[in-house]
Amino acid sequence: MQTVTLSPKFQIVIPSPIRRKMGLTAGQPMRIMEHDGHIELFPERDIKELKGFLRGINTDFEREDDRL
């Protein structure tokens, strides 16, 4: 775990090892969420990057009678 400091303008810098590992780029939009006293950042990804992410998911389940 690394430590960052909140600037007087309420900005933080994401450490370079994390930026490289996650493939983050300057100007990339991020979503932010507060959850149980924690701040979570979610990088927005191009829809093309999501192609195939559900490959292999198990779709065998019993549907209710009133559902298609």
HELIX and SHEET records of a PDB file:
HELIX    1   1 SER A   16  MET A   22  1                                   7    
HELIX    2   2 ILE A   47  LEU A   50  5                                   4    
SHEET    1   A 2 MET A  30  HIS A  35  0                                        
SHEET    2   A 2 HIS A  38  PRO A  43 -1                                        
END                                                                             
